[in-house]
Amino acid sequence: MEWRRFLAGLLLFLAVPFIPHLRIVAPIQETITFIAPAMAVCALLGWRAGGRWQLAVIWVLLAIWSVGQPISTDRTYDAIARSWAMLLAAAFGVVSLLNEKRAFFPRALSATALTIGVVGCICLARPESMTRYATTLSGAIEARGEEELANWNATASTKEWKALEDGNQTIMNMSAEVVRFWQEVPKVTAVAAPALLALESLAALALVWGLYHRVSRVRLGAPLGRLRDFRFNDQLVWGLVTGITMIVLPSLAPLRLVGINLLVFLGVLYLLRGLGVLSWFLAPRRIALALLVVVAILSWPIIGIFSLGLGLGDTWLDLRRRARPTS
């Protein structure tokens, strides 16, 4: 079962370019770009720990080949995607070498922060780069939204759809909502492109970590934990406070975009932590957990806000240390 879940997650990650709603969330839609460089680093770390050198050679060659393959006709976007994937993999290797006993999530979080730091230094040395990078990523997301809107308009203009829509107010309203979605949502996600890229990087590293430990006998650390055990350093809550401050205070208006991205990034992490708390409480009750999944699909905004609150509350209350109800 564990293999099936992992494989489903990996396939979903690799299928991002073919799933419209994920394309406007993932700044780098060619998610396969992340896999080979990070796997090469893990294989090299495994070789250093006594693993097979053949595995390291294979993945290094695959990484060199994959990084050399253009993924877009937009040269700036292409350079950003491949450079980010290489920097992220290298940062993960450095962090792992510095502290081999650290759990996966602190490593991945540190590697992502280090990658952001390196890119930030590049942008400080060449200020025009920051604008170009941000414009390219946000522009790519908006362009995908426009492409999906064009696809929908092509569908809505067919005789079959017009016949279905004729006199049916429900279908007409649905069409209007779909158009509004593809017009507005990509603009919103484009603003949070840096945060979404950081989240995408964490997801990529998690999948590579799981993949490596399924093809190699050498362990680089503990395996990925279950969602119900997911937690992280409580001090990250100050990042959330900082983000809110940047947005609220007029004097910090120039940093508002940074604040929005901090809130999005940490908000998603705390939402996952809250879902972990829910999973922990419902673990003995499979039926209740299944119902939660159904409710989450049907009423995801409510579950999302509730889970975010639980995740934040867990920072102070440490809810999973309390005894689980038995009745």
C-alpha positions in Angstrom: 0.0 0.0 0.0 2.8 2.4 0.9 4.4 1.8 -2.6 1.1 2.5 -4.3 0.6 5.8 -2.4 4.2 6.8 -3.2 3.8 5.9 -6.9 0.5 7.8 -7.1 2.2 10.9 -5.6 5.2 10.6 -8.0 3.0 10.2 -11.0 0.8 13.1 -10.0 3.9 15.3 -9.6 5.2 14.3 -13.0 1.8 14.8 -14.6 1.5 18.5 -13.6 2.1 19.7 -17.2 -1.0 17.8 -18.2 -3.4 18.9 -15.4 -4.8 22.4 -16.0 -5.5 23.3 -12.4 -2.0 22.2 -11.3 -0.3 24.0 -14.2 -1.4 27.4 -12.8 -0.1 26.5 -9.3 3.4 25.1 -10.1 5.7 27.9 -11.3 7.9 25.3 -13.0 5.4 23.0 -14.7 8.1 20.6 -16.1 8.5 18.9 -12.7 10.6 16.1 -14.2 13.4 18.7 -14.2 13.8 18.4 -10.5 14.1 14.6 -10.3 17.4 13.6 -12.0 19.7 16.3 -10.3 18.3 15.6 -6.9 18.5 11.8 -7.4 22.1 12.2 -8.6 23.0 14.0 -5.3 21.3 11.4 -3.2 23.1 8.6 -5.2 26.5 10.4 -4.6 25.7 10.7 -0.9 24.8 7.0 -0.9 28.0 6.1 -2.6 29.9 8.0 0.0 28.1 6.0 2.7 29.1 2.7 1.1 26.5 2.3 -1.6 26.9 1.2 -5.2 29.0 3.5 -7.4 27.1 2.3 -10.5 23.9 3.9 -9.2 25.7 7.2 -8.7 27.2 7.1 -12.2 23.8 6.3 -13.8 22.0 9.2 -12.0 24.8 11.7 -12.6 24.7 10.9 -16.3 20.9 11.2 -16.3 21.2 14.5 -14.5 23.8 15.9 -17.0 21.5 14.8 -19.9 18.3 16.2 -18.4 19.9 19.5 -17.5 21.1 19.8 -21.0 17.6 19.4 -22.5 15.7 22.6 -23.3 12.2 22.5 -21.7 10.8 25.7 -23.2 11.1 28.1 -26.1 11.4 30.9 -23.5 15.1 31.0 -22.9 14.8 33.0 -19.6 12.2 30.6 -18.2 14.3 27.6 -19.4 17.4 28.9 -17.7 15.5 29.6 -14.4 13.9 26.2 -14.3 17.2 24.3 -15.0 19.3 26.5 -12.8 16.9 26.3 -9.9 16.8 22.5 -10.1 20.6 22.3 -10.1 20.9 24.8 -7.2 18.3 23.0 -5.1 20.0 19.6 -5.6 23.4 21.0 -4.8 22.0 22.8 -1.7 20.4 19.6 -0.5 23.7 17.8 -0.9 25.6 20.5 1.1 23.0 20.5 3.9 23.1 16.7 4.1 26.9 16.6 4.3 26.9 19.2 7.1 24.6 17.3 9.3 23.9 13.7 8.2 21.7 13.0 11.3 19.1 15.6 10.5 15.6 14.4 9.6 14.5 14.9 6.0 12.2 17.9 6.4 14.7 20.2 8.2 17.2 19.3 5.4 14.7 20.0 2.6 13.6 23.3 4.3 17.3 24.4 4.8 18.2 23.4 1.2 15.2 25.5 -0.1 16.2 28.4 2.0 19.8 28.1 0.9 18.7 28.1 -2.7 16.6 31.2 -2.2 19.6 32.8 -0.5 21.9 32.0 -3.4 19.4 33.4 -5.9 18.9 36.4 -3.6 22.7 37.1 -3.7 22.6 36.9 -7.5 19.8 39.4 -7.6 21.6 41.8 -5.2 24.7 41.6 -7.5 22.5 42.2 -10.6 19.3 44.0 -9.4 17.7 43.7 -12.9 17.7 39.9 -12.5 15.1 40.0 -9.7 12.6 41.8 -11.9 13.3 39.5 -14.8 13.0 36.3 -12.8 9.8 37.4 -11.1 8.2 38.6 -14.4 9.2 35.4 -16.2 7.7 33.1 -13.6 4.5 35.1 -13.0 4.2 35.6 -16.8 4.5 31.8 -17.4 1.6 31.1 -14.9 -0.6 33.8 -16.5 0.2 32.5 -20.0 -1.0 29.0 -18.9 -4.2 30.5 -17.6 -4.8 32.3 -20.9 -4.1 29.0 -22.7 -6.6 27.1 -20.6 -9.2 30.0 -21.1 -8.7 29.7 -24.8 -9.2 26.0 -24.6 -12.4 26.5 -22.7 -13.7 29.2 -25.1 -13.1 26.8 -28.0 -15.2 24.1 -26.2 -17.9 26.6 -25.2 -18.2 27.8 -28.8 -19.0 24.4 -30.2 -22.6 23.6 -31.4 -22.9 20.8 -28.9 -22.1 23.0 -25.9 -24.3 25.9 -27.1 -27.2 23.4 -27.4 -26.5 22.2 -23.9 -26.3 25.7 -22.6 -29.4 27.0 -24.4 -32.1 27.9 -21.9 -30.2 26.1 -19.0 -29.3 28.8 -16.5 -27.3 26.4 -14.4 -25.0 25.5 -17.3 -24.7 29.2 -18.2 -23.7 30.1 -14.7 -21.2 27.3 -14.7 -19.7 28.6 -17.9 -19.4 32.1 -16.5 -17.7 30.7 -13.4 -15.2 28.7 -15.4 -14.3 31.8 -17.5 -13.9 33.9 -14.3 -11.7 31.2 -12.7 -9.3 31.1 -15.7 -9.2 34.9 -15.8 -8.6 35.6 -12.1 -6.9 32.6 -10.4 -3.7 32.6 -12.5 -3.2 36.3 -11.6 -3.5 35.5 -7.9 -1.1 32.5 -8.1 1.3 34.5 -10.2 1.8 36.9 -7.2 2.7 34.0 -5.0 5.1 32.4 -7.5 8.2 32.5 -5.2 6.3 30.8 -2.4 4.7 28.2 -4.7 8.2 27.5 -6.2 9.5 26.8 -2.7 6.6 24.5 -1.9 7.1 22.7 -5.3 10.8 22.3 -4.3 9.9 20.7 -1.0 7.5 18.3 -2.7 10.2 17.4 -5.3 12.8 16.7 -2.6 10.3 14.6 -0.7 9.5 12.4 -3.7 13.2 12.1 -4.6 14.0 11.1 -1.0 11.3 8.4 -1.2 12.4 7.2 -4.6 16.0 6.9 -3.7 15.3 4.8 -0.6 13.3 2.5 -2.8 16.1 1.9 -5.3 19.0 1.8 -2.9 19.8 -0.2 0.2 21.9 2.5 1.7 20.0 4.8 4.0 20.7 8.6 4.1 18.4 9.1 7.0 15.0 8.2 8.4 12.2 7.4 5.8 9.5 9.9 5.2 7.0 10.0 8.1 3.2 9.8 7.9 1.1 12.9 7.5 -0.2 12.4 11.0 3.3 12.8 12.4 4.2 15.9 10.4 5.5 18.8 12.4 8.3 21.3 12.2 10.2 23.9 14.3 7.7 26.0 16.2 9.9 29.1 15.7 8.6 29.3 12.1 5.5 30.9 13.5 7.5 34.1 13.7 7.9 34.0 9.9 4.1 34.0 9.7 4.0 37.0 12.1 6.6 38.8 10.0 4.6 38.2 6.9 1.4 39.6 8.5 3.3 42.6 9.7 4.7 43.4 6.2 1.2 43.3 4.8 -0.6 45.3 7.5 1.9 48.1 8.2 1.7 50.9 5.6 5.4 51.8 6.3 6.4 48.3 5.0 4.4 48.6 1.8 7.5 48.0 -0.4 7.8 44.6 1.3 4.2 43.6 0.9 4.9 41.1 -1.9 7.5 39.4 0.4 4.9 39.3 3.2 2.3 37.7 0.9 4.8 35.0 -0.2 5.7 34.3 3.4 2.1 33.9 4.4 1.4 31.6 1.4 4.5 29.4 2.1 4.1 29.1 5.8 0.3 29.0 5.6 0.5 25.8 3.5 3.0 24.2 5.9 0.7 25.0 8.9 -2.3 23.7 6.9 -0.5 20.4 6.4 0.4 20.3 10.0 -3.2 20.8 10.9 -4.2 18.0 8.5 -1.7 15.9 10.4 -3.3 16.7 13.7 -6.7 15.7 12.2 -5.3 12.5 10.8 -3.7 11.7 14.2 -7.1 12.1 16.1 -9.0 10.1 13.5 -6.3 7.4 13.0 -8.2 4.6 14.8 -11.4 5.5 13.0 -11.0 4.7 9.3 -14.6 5.5 8.5 -14.3 8.9 10.1 -11.1 9.5 8.2 -12.7 8.5 4.9 -15.6 10.9 5.7 -13.1 13.6 6.3 -11.6 13.1 2.9 -15.0 13.4 1.3 -15.9 16.5 3.2 -12.5 18.0 2.3 -13.2 17.5 -1.4 -16.6 19.0 -1.2 -15.9 21.8 1.3 -12.2 22.3 1.0 -12.2 26.0 2.0 -13.8 25.2 5.4 -11.5 22.2 6.0 -8.5 24.3 4.9 -9.3 27.2 7.3 -10.0 24.7 10.1 -6.7 22.8 9.4 -4.7 26.0 9.3 -6.1 26.9 12.7 -5.3 23.5 14.1 -1.8 23.7 12.7 -1.2 27.1 14.4 -2.8 25.9 17.6 -0.5 22.8 17.6 2.4 25.2 17.9 1.5 26.1 21.4 -0.8 23.3 22.6 1.1 20.3 21.1 -2.2 18.5 20.5 -0.6 15.2 19.6 1.0 14.8 23.0 -2.4 14.7 24.6 -4.1 11.4 25.0 -6.2 10.3 22.0 -9.9 9.9 22.9 -10.9 6.2 23.2 -14.7 6.6 23.3 
